[in-house]
């Protein structure tokens, strides 16, 4: 999915006439992203469960889902 998104961005940049260099994704960058979103997700879930803030619960859930999606992308890489 990352490669498809990158190809689409290159096409759009050519149509618009803009030269934007997007950073290339590496396996180590994806692993760092997975670690970071897991920590943020678990923290948000914990604070959302313990405290009265339901928005932290939602953000924590989104963080965990993001780390799962990143794990899937790492396996495809």
C-alpha positions as CSV (number, residue, x, y, z in Angstrom):
1,X,0.0,0.0,0.0
2,X,2.9,2.4,0.7
3,X,4.4,1.8,-2.7
4,X,1.0,2.5,-4.4
5,X,0.6,5.7,-2.4
6,X,4.1,6.8,-3.4
7,X,3.4,6.1,-7.0
8,X,0.2,8.1,-6.9
9,X,2.0,11.0,-5.3
10,X,4.6,11.0,-8.0
11,X,1.8,11.1,-10.7
12,X,0.1,14.0,-9.0
13,X,3.4,15.9,-8.6
14,X,4.1,15.5,-12.4
15,X,0.6,16.6,-13.4
16,X,0.8,19.7,-11.2
17,X,4.4,20.4,-12.2
18,X,5.8,20.3,-8.7
19,X,9.0,18.6,-7.8
20,X,8.5,17.2,-4.3
21,X,10.8,14.5,-3.0
22,X,9.0,12.2,-0.6
23,X,11.2,10.4,2.0
24,X,11.6,6.7,1.1
25,X,10.2,4.2,3.6
26,X,12.6,1.7,5.1
27,X,12.0,-1.3,7.3
28,X,13.7,0.4,10.2
29,X,11.6,3.5,9.9
30,X,8.4,1.4,9.9
31,X,9.6,-0.5,13.0
32,X,10.3,2.8,14.8
33,X,6.8,4.0,13.8
34,X,5.3,0.8,15.1
35,X,7.1,1.1,18.4
36,X,6.0,4.7,18.8
37,X,2.4,4.2,18.0
38,X,2.2,1.1,20.2
39,X,3.5,3.2,23.2
40,X,1.1,6.0,22.5
41,X,-1.8,3.6,21.9
42,X,-1.2,1.7,25.1
43,X,-0.8,4.9,27.1
44,X,-4.0,6.4,25.6
45,X,-5.9,3.2,26.3
46,X,-4.6,3.0,29.9
47,X,-5.5,6.7,30.6
48,X,-8.8,6.3,28.9
49,X,-9.8,3.3,31.0
50,X,-8.5,4.7,34.3
51,X,-9.6,8.3,33.8
52,X,-12.8,10.0,32.7
53,X,-11.6,10.9,29.2
54,X,-13.2,8.9,26.5
55,X,-11.3,10.8,23.8
56,X,-8.1,9.3,25.1
57,X,-9.7,5.9,24.9
58,X,-10.6,6.5,21.2
59,X,-7.1,7.9,20.4
60,X,-5.5,4.9,22.1
61,X,-7.6,2.5,20.1
62,X,-6.6,4.3,16.9
63,X,-2.9,4.1,18.0
64,X,-3.2,0.4,18.5
65,X,-4.9,-0.1,15.1
66,X,-2.2,2.0,13.5
67,X,0.5,-0.3,15.0
68,X,-1.3,-3.3,13.7
69,X,-1.5,-1.8,10.2
70,X,2.2,-0.9,10.4
71,X,3.1,-4.5,11.4
72,X,1.2,-5.8,8.3
73,X,3.1,-3.3,6.1
74,X,6.4,-4.5,7.6
75,X,5.6,-8.1,6.7
76,X,4.9,-7.0,3.1
77,X,8.1,-5.0,2.9
